[in-house]
Amino acid sequence: MTRSPRFPWAVGVAVAFGLFLATLIARRCKFEPPEQAEIVHTAVAPEEVTGSLLRDQPAHQEGSSVDGDERRWKSYLSTTLADYKRNVNEPQHEVSGRFANETFLKQRELRLLALGYPQAIRGEILRLAKDETADLLERFAAFYALGVLAHAGDSEAETVLVGVSRNQDQRLSEQALGNLLASDSGGKHRDLYRESALRGSVTSIKALSYWADGSTESVLNQLLAPSRRESSSPLMRCDLRPRRPWQRPGL
């Protein structure tokens, strides 16, 4: 005769109670991971004082962050212009080599701003370039940035440079012509260079040596005429030998 286990009801009650207790604990102690703010990697302008490198920062999702970034880039543009003016005015400073000049004249920063953040600084650059009352050196820096924009296909920047290239103030026109030439590899503005060369523009005379078309040769022949060969002529300071395309100056 088989004997039934002792107290079977006690085992069932114990198991049921254990399951109930485990379920209760799980519900009371349910794990929920803490909320984390989404990190959007965005370029932040270098610090105005330290000039620190670009770094990743948490970006707010509201539209106000865009305006904040633009204000920061405009502030950095102002700092760059101030550094450019200070370096140009620094007495007895000699810089040799393209890269040393780019560093000293803040051209890297101007190029970065023009190409990377045109929506933030383009309007200010255009305004500065056209403002006859603005500081002369700041306008020179603006012409360089416009040359970068023109090289990237900005037609308005190109138009402004063409306009200033006809300015009666030779300091302005020479700077504008130099930056226009750097963005004009196809010689689109040769008529302007010819016109300016006959007025004595050294930059335009040098520019014409990159092309050998009939109209350009005619202008150069006029410049080589005996009546223009006096020692004070800008032509005497220029090398008019034809140049190969890859010898053109660039940005």
NORRA-V712389 format. One record per backbone hydrogen bond with DSSP energy under -0.5 kcal/mol. NH is the residue of the N-H (numbers start at 0). CO is the residue of the C=O. If there is no record, write none. Layout:
NH;CO + NH;CO
//
This chain:
7;4 + 9;6 + 10;6 + 11;7 + 12;8 + 13;9 + 14;10 + 15;11 + 16;12 + 17;13 + 18;14 + 19;15 + 20;16 + 21;17 + 22;18 + 23;19 + 24;20 + 25;21 + 26;22 + 27;23 + 28;24 + 29;26 + 39;37 + 40;38 + 41;39 + 41;56 + 43;54 + 50;46 + 56;41 + 64;61 + 65;62 + 66;62 + 67;63 + 68;64 + 69;65 + 70;66 + 71;67 + 72;68 + 73;69 + 74;70 + 75;71 + 76;72 + 77;73 + 78;74 + 79;75 + 80;76 + 81;77 + 82;78 + 83;79 + 84;80 + 85;81 + 86;82 + 87;83 + 88;84 + 89;85 + 89;86 + 92;89 + 93;91 + 100;96 + 101;97 + 102;98 + 103;99 + 104;100 + 105;102 + 106;101 + 107;101 + 109;105 + 110;106 + 111;107 + 112;108 + 113;109 + 114;110 + 115;111 + 116;111 + 116;112 + 119;116 + 120;116 + 121;117 + 124;120 + 125;121 + 126;122 + 127;123 + 128;124 + 129;125 + 130;126 + 131;129 + 133;130 + 138;134 + 139;135 + 140;136 + 141;137 + 142;138 + 143;139 + 144;140 + 145;141 + 146;142 + 147;143 + 148;144 + 149;145 + 150;146 + 151;147 + 152;149 + 153;148 + 154;152 + 157;153 + 158;154 + 159;155 + 160;156 + 161;157 + 162;158 + 163;159 + 164;160 + 165;161 + 165;162 + 166;163 + 169;167 + 171;168 + 172;168 + 173;169 + 174;170 + 175;171 + 176;172 + 177;173 + 178;174 + 179;175 + 180;176 + 181;177 + 182;178 + 182;179 + 183;180 + 186;183 + 189;186 + 192;188 + 193;189 + 194;190 + 195;191 + 196;192 + 197;193 + 198;194 + 198;195 + 199;196 + 200;195 + 201;199 + 204;200 + 205;201 + 206;202 + 207;203 + 208;204 + 208;205 + 209;206 + 210;207 + 216;212 + 217;213 + 218;214 + 219;215 + 220;216 + 221;217 + 222;218 + 223;219 + 224;221 + 227;224 + 228;225 + 232;229 + 235;232 + 236;233 + 237;234 + 239;237 + 242;208 + 246;243 + 247;244
//
